[in-house]
Amino acid sequence: MRGASSGTVVGRAVVAGGDASTLERLAEAGDSQPGLRRLVPFWVALYEVQFATREELAAVHGACAWTLRRDRLLAGQAQLSLADLPLAADALAAWAREMGEVWRRYDPGSSLPTDEDWLARARQAFLDSTLAPGQRRECTLADMLAGLSIVPYVEWAAAGVAPTLQGEMEAWGRGSCPVCGGLPDLAILAGDPAARSLVCSRCTTLWPYTRVGCPFCRSGDGQVYYADGDGGHRLYVCLHCRRYVKAVVVPAGATVDPWAERLLTLGMDLAALEAGYGPG
């Protein structure tokens, strides 16, 4: 398997992952960190479905060919629209069932949705960026599965779309993804002086964003952060809109894996939620 953003240069860091290396790193963390021991196997199983699905899309449809839509960029609209994704009812239903089985394996008491229109749900998940994983405090299992099922599609598309935006993203300046319109769930601080890039919660595209300020309400003075013990991770919270985003501090020339970092920083999510802050 091959990461959708493997080899992407961000500041002076290299972004890689979204493949077997991500699964291996998470499995090691699950074995060594007691707090992750129960959650990691569940998410690894979901990632396995998503990564395999993305590879299947690439095998069926080839690479996503893309020409920059400058009119959308200048209008503040994401490059991708719903019509650009090769959504298929049968395939979506099969992938949703597969992820549902993973869910039931790790949560035997869960009630899997039946007779759902997964194509309609996937379309809604694309149009509503708050249905992406981790973007709502509460979500039905059907909505969660629909949000997860759209991820391989937008990751597949982003691999073709994101390169056309190189040299253009500095003008974007928005807190939503320029590729698919998703909300960030992670930030990366890289370089010296450190520059900040945001990471899309569904297509994992990275784009530059101002070093100071909340990406959600765009307040310039309401965001504060708390660092972990070794300074490698930070939790940014906004005192105005009460939302948060996690950040990874990456040494120059180092490699960062956003897929793994999402799960390795779950403790920060719990701390933010307990303090009354919500996801994007």
Secondary structure, DSSP 8 states (H G I E B T S, - for coil): ---TTTTEEETTEEE--SSHHHHHHHHHHHHH-GGGTTHHHHHHHHHHHHHHHHHHHHHHH-S------HHHHHTT--S--GGGS---HHHHHHHHHHHHHHHHHH-TT-----S--HHHHHHHHHH-GGGSTTS-SS--HHHHHHHHHHHHHHHHHHHHHGGGGTTTGGGT--SS-TTT---EEEEEEETTTTEEEEEETTT--EEEE-SSS-TTT--SSSEEEEE-TTSSEEEEEETTT-BEEEEEEE-TT-EE-HHHHHHHTHHHHHHHHHTT-B--
